[in-house]
């Protein structure tokens, strides 16, 4: 990098306290995105599993701060696939809720399969273009503000 006076500045000499470490975020809207890296693995709760994958932008997008972001910005999405009773939070997670969550993804992706087939072979989602409603989850004590998948949209 060069200053107005022609002095060359090493970018690694910038004070790290001035470096923005936030996640790039895109505005709340509908986006056509590609599914990638679909897999089934353990969730944070012992003995439970989840379907996890990324949805990546397919074209340049402008961030909420006005920066131009190249295609490929990826947002992770997770769906629990292990039914369970109340964990003390007043909520239970049923087979019907799991099927509904998985169906919203497969229908948006144009994939015809059973929940069992998807769980056994999640890679059938990879490369599928889906319309996704993206939102922004506010910062918490654990995580910085970030984009989240709010819904998968089926286009008739």
DODREN-664436 format. One record per residue (C-alpha): residue in three letters; chain; x negated, y, z negated. Coordinates in Angstrom, 2 decimals. Example, Ala and Ser with C-alpha at 12.3 -4.5 7.8 and 13.67 -1.06 7.14 Angstrom:
<rs>
@tortor: ala; zaza: A; px: -12.30; py: -4.50; pz: -7.80
@tortor: ser; zaza: A; px: -13.67; py: -1.06; pz: -7.14
</rs>
This chain:
<rs>
@tortor: unk; zaza: A; px: 0.00; py: 0.00; pz: 0.00
@tortor: unk; zaza: A; px: -1.28; py: 3.48; pz: 0.83
@tortor: unk; zaza: A; px: -0.46; py: 6.81; pz: -0.90
@tortor: unk; zaza: A; px: 0.09; py: 10.19; pz: 0.78
@tortor: unk; zaza: A; px: -3.57; py: 11.07; pz: 0.24
@tortor: unk; zaza: A; px: -4.72; py: 7.90; pz: 2.00
@tortor: unk; zaza: A; px: -5.78; py: 6.11; pz: -1.16
@tortor: unk; zaza: A; px: -5.15; py: 2.38; pz: -1.04
@tortor: unk; zaza: A; px: -3.30; py: 1.02; pz: -4.08
@tortor: unk; zaza: A; px: -3.46; py: -2.64; pz: -4.99
@tortor: unk; zaza: A; px: 0.19; py: -3.74; pz: -5.56
@tortor: unk; zaza: A; px: -1.04; py: -5.99; pz: -8.37
@tortor: unk; zaza: A; px: -2.16; py: -2.89; pz: -10.28
@tortor: unk; zaza: A; px: 1.47; py: -1.84; pz: -10.90
@tortor: unk; zaza: A; px: 2.53; py: -2.02; pz: -14.55
@tortor: unk; zaza: A; px: 4.69; py: -5.14; pz: -14.90
@tortor: unk; zaza: A; px: 7.13; py: -3.25; pz: -17.13
@tortor: unk; zaza: A; px: 8.21; py: -1.42; pz: -13.94
@tortor: unk; zaza: A; px: 9.03; py: -4.61; pz: -12.00
@tortor: unk; zaza: A; px: 12.73; py: -5.44; pz: -11.50
@tortor: unk; zaza: A; px: 13.22; py: -9.06; pz: -12.61
@tortor: unk; zaza: A; px: 16.99; py: -9.22; pz: -12.09
@tortor: unk; zaza: A; px: 18.57; py: -11.70; pz: -9.72
@tortor: unk; zaza: A; px: 19.54; py: -10.26; pz: -6.33
@tortor: unk; zaza: A; px: 23.33; py: -10.00; pz: -6.32
@tortor: unk; zaza: A; px: 25.81; py: -9.63; pz: -3.49
@tortor: unk; zaza: A; px: 29.12; py: -7.77; pz: -3.83
@tortor: unk; zaza: A; px: 32.37; py: -9.50; pz: -4.78
@tortor: unk; zaza: A; px: 33.78; py: -10.70; pz: -1.43
@tortor: unk; zaza: A; px: 34.43; py: -13.69; pz: 0.84
@tortor: unk; zaza: A; px: 31.36; py: -15.15; pz: 2.57
@tortor: unk; zaza: A; px: 30.74; py: -17.99; pz: 5.00
@tortor: unk; zaza: A; px: 27.98; py: -20.01; pz: 3.36
@tortor: unk; zaza: A; px: 26.18; py: -23.31; pz: 3.96
@tortor: unk; zaza: A; px: 26.07; py: -26.07; pz: 1.34
@tortor: unk; zaza: A; px: 22.61; py: -27.40; pz: 0.55
@tortor: unk; zaza: A; px: 20.89; py: -29.76; pz: -1.88
@tortor: unk; zaza: A; px: 24.05; py: -31.51; pz: -3.09
@tortor: unk; zaza: A; px: 23.33; py: -34.06; pz: -5.80
@tortor: unk; zaza: A; px: 24.79; py: -35.69; pz: -8.87
@tortor: unk; zaza: A; px: 22.89; py: -35.44; pz: -12.12
@tortor: unk; zaza: A; px: 23.22; py: -35.06; pz: -15.85
@tortor: unk; zaza: A; px: 24.98; py: -32.07; pz: -17.36
@tortor: unk; zaza: A; px: 23.86; py: -30.23; pz: -20.50
@tortor: unk; zaza: A; px: 26.18; py: -32.39; pz: -22.60
@tortor: unk; zaza: A; px: 24.73; py: -35.83; pz: -23.26
@tortor: unk; zaza: A; px: 26.44; py: -38.68; pz: -21.42
@tortor: unk; zaza: A; px: 28.12; py: -36.43; pz: -18.84
@tortor: unk; zaza: A; px: 27.39; py: -35.88; pz: -15.18
@tortor: unk; zaza: A; px: 28.00; py: -33.10; pz: -12.70
@tortor: unk; zaza: A; px: 27.96; py: -32.46; pz: -8.97
@tortor: unk; zaza: A; px: 25.54; py: -29.63; pz: -8.26
@tortor: unk; zaza: A; px: 24.65; py: -27.81; pz: -5.05
@tortor: unk; zaza: A; px: 23.71; py: -24.46; pz: -3.64
@tortor: unk; zaza: A; px: 25.69; py: -22.30; pz: -1.26
@tortor: unk; zaza: A; px: 23.44; py: -20.10; pz: 0.87
@tortor: unk; zaza: A; px: 24.28; py: -17.00; pz: 2.87
@tortor: unk; zaza: A; px: 24.17; py: -17.56; pz: 6.62
@tortor: unk; zaza: A; px: 23.35; py: -14.00; pz: 7.63
@tortor: unk; zaza: A; px: 21.70; py: -10.85; pz: 6.29
@tortor: unk; zaza: A; px: 23.65; py: -9.29; pz: 3.45
@tortor: unk; zaza: A; px: 23.38; py: -6.06; pz: 1.50
@tortor: unk; zaza: A; px: 22.91; py: -6.43; pz: -2.27
@tortor: unk; zaza: A; px: 24.88; py: -4.53; pz: -4.89
@tortor: unk; zaza: A; px: 21.85; py: -2.22; pz: -5.20
@tortor: unk; zaza: A; px: 21.76; py: -1.51; pz: -1.45
@tortor: unk; zaza: A; px: 18.78; py: -3.74; pz: -0.62
@tortor: unk; zaza: A; px: 18.91; py: -5.82; pz: 2.56
@tortor: unk; zaza: A; px: 18.79; py: -9.52; pz: 1.71
@tortor: unk; zaza: A; px: 17.74; py: -12.09; pz: 4.30
@tortor: unk; zaza: A; px: 19.99; py: -15.03; pz: 5.11
@tortor: unk; zaza: A; px: 19.46; py: -17.91; pz: 2.70
@tortor: unk; zaza: A; px: 20.26; py: -16.24; pz: -0.64
@tortor: unk; zaza: A; px: 21.40; py: -19.25; pz: -2.66
@tortor: unk; zaza: A; px: 23.94; py: -19.39; pz: -5.46
@tortor: unk; zaza: A; px: 24.10; py: -22.60; pz: -7.51
@tortor: unk; zaza: A; px: 27.45; py: -24.23; pz: -8.23
@tortor: unk; zaza: A; px: 28.25; py: -27.06; pz: -10.64
@tortor: unk; zaza: A; px: 31.33; py: -29.21; pz: -11.15
@tortor: unk; zaza: A; px: 31.66; py: -31.59; pz: -14.09
@tortor: unk; zaza: A; px: 32.58; py: -35.10; pz: -12.97
@tortor: unk; zaza: A; px: 32.92; py: -36.81; pz: -16.36
@tortor: unk; zaza: A; px: 36.34; py: -36.57; pz: -17.99
@tortor: unk; zaza: A; px: 36.28; py: -35.79; pz: -21.72
@tortor: unk; zaza: A; px: 38.50; py: -34.89; pz: -24.62
@tortor: unk; zaza: A; px: 38.50; py: -31.77; pz: -26.75
@tortor: unk; zaza: A; px: 34.97; py: -30.75; pz: -27.82
@tortor: unk; zaza: A; px: 36.36; py: -28.52; pz: -30.54
@tortor: unk; zaza: A; px: 37.07; py: -25.67; pz: -28.14
@tortor: unk; zaza: A; px: 40.69; py: -26.68; pz: -27.55
@tortor: unk; zaza: A; px: 39.96; py: -27.83; pz: -23.99
@tortor: unk; zaza: A; px: 39.84; py: -31.23; pz: -22.41
@tortor: unk; zaza: A; px: 38.70; py: -32.16; pz: -18.92
@tortor: unk; zaza: A; px: 40.91; py: -34.68; pz: -17.14
@tortor: unk; zaza: A; px: 40.48; py: -36.84; pz: -14.04
@tortor: unk; zaza: A; px: 43.17; py: -34.73; pz: -12.34
@tortor: unk; zaza: A; px: 41.20; py: -31.52; pz: -12.98
@tortor: unk; zaza: A; px: 38.05; py: -33.16; pz: -11.60
@tortor: unk; zaza: A; px: 39.86; py: -34.32; pz: -8.46
@tortor: unk; zaza: A; px: 41.32; py: -30.83; pz: -7.93
@tortor: unk; zaza: A; px: 37.88; py: -29.18; pz: -8.28
@tortor: unk; zaza: A; px: 36.25; py: -31.64; pz: -5.87
@tortor: unk; zaza: A; px: 39.15; py: -31.39; pz: -3.41
@tortor: unk; zaza: A; px: 38.80; py: -27.60; pz: -3.18
@tortor: unk; zaza: A; px: 35.19; py: -28.12; pz: -2.04
@tortor: unk; zaza: A; px: 35.79; py: -30.99; pz: 0.41
@tortor: unk; zaza: A; px: 38.85; py: -29.31; pz: 1.95
@tortor: unk; zaza: A; px: 36.91; py: -26.07; pz: 2.49
@tortor: unk; zaza: A; px: 34.04; py: -28.08; pz: 3.99
@tortor: unk; zaza: A; px: 36.31; py: -30.12; pz: 6.28
@tortor: unk; zaza: A; px: 35.15; py: -33.39; pz: 4.71
@tortor: unk; zaza: A; px: 37.61; py: -36.25; pz: 4.29
@tortor: unk; zaza: A; px: 36.68; py: -38.59; pz: 1.43
@tortor: unk; zaza: A; px: 37.69; py: -39.81; pz: -2.00
@tortor: unk; zaza: A; px: 36.30; py: -38.38; pz: -5.22
@tortor: unk; zaza: A; px: 34.40; py: -41.65; pz: -5.72
@tortor: unk; zaza: A; px: 32.84; py: -41.43; pz: -2.21
@tortor: unk; zaza: A; px: 31.73; py: -37.86; pz: -2.86
@tortor: unk; zaza: A; px: 30.21; py: -38.75; pz: -6.24
@tortor: unk; zaza: A; px: 28.38; py: -41.74; pz: -4.73
@tortor: unk; zaza: A; px: 27.15; py: -39.76; pz: -1.69
@tortor: unk; zaza: A; px: 27.14; py: -36.02; pz: -2.42
@tortor: unk; zaza: A; px: 24.81; py: -35.38; pz: 0.53
@tortor: unk; zaza: A; px: 27.85; py: -35.58; pz: 2.85
@tortor: unk; zaza: A; px: 28.37; py: -31.92; pz: 1.89
@tortor: unk; zaza: A; px: 24.90; py: -30.78; pz: 2.99
@tortor: unk; zaza: A; px: 24.94; py: -28.49; pz: 6.00
@tortor: unk; zaza: A; px: 28.70; py: -27.85; pz: 5.87
@tortor: unk; zaza: A; px: 29.81; py: -24.24; pz: 6.28
@tortor: unk; zaza: A; px: 32.38; py: -23.13; pz: 3.70
@tortor: unk; zaza: A; px: 34.20; py: -19.89; pz: 3.01
@tortor: unk; zaza: A; px: 33.47; py: -18.90; pz: -0.57
@tortor: unk; zaza: A; px: 34.80; py: -16.17; pz: -2.84
@tortor: unk; zaza: A; px: 31.75; py: -14.83; pz: -4.66
@tortor: unk; zaza: A; px: 32.01; py: -12.88; pz: -7.88
@tortor: unk; zaza: A; px: 29.61; py: -11.41; pz: -10.40
@tortor: unk; zaza: A; px: 29.25; py: -12.82; pz: -13.89
@tortor: unk; zaza: A; px: 28.26; py: -10.16; pz: -16.40
@tortor: unk; zaza: A; px: 25.07; py: -10.43; pz: -18.43
@tortor: unk; zaza: A; px: 25.21; py: -12.50; pz: -21.62
@tortor: unk; zaza: A; px: 22.73; py: -13.06; pz: -24.42
@tortor: unk; zaza: A; px: 21.56; py: -16.16; pz: -22.51
@tortor: unk; zaza: A; px: 21.65; py: -15.05; pz: -18.87
@tortor: unk; zaza: A; px: 21.16; py: -11.95; pz: -16.74
@tortor: unk; zaza: A; px: 24.00; py: -10.72; pz: -14.53
@tortor: unk; zaza: A; px: 24.36; py: -13.12; pz: -11.58
@tortor: unk; zaza: A; px: 26.59; py: -14.20; pz: -8.71
@tortor: unk; zaza: A; px: 28.99; py: -17.09; pz: -9.21
@tortor: unk; zaza: A; px: 31.32; py: -19.06; pz: -6.98
@tortor: unk; zaza: A; px: 34.88; py: -18.05; pz: -7.88
@tortor: unk; zaza: A; px: 36.69; py: -20.23; pz: -5.32
@tortor: unk; zaza: A; px: 36.36; py: -22.24; pz: -2.14
@tortor: unk; zaza: A; px: 38.77; py: -21.10; pz: 0.57
@tortor: unk; zaza: A; px: 40.31; py: -23.56; pz: 3.01
@tortor: unk; zaza: A; px: 40.78; py: -22.04; pz: 6.45
@tortor: unk; zaza: A; px: 43.79; py: -23.59; pz: 8.20
</rs>
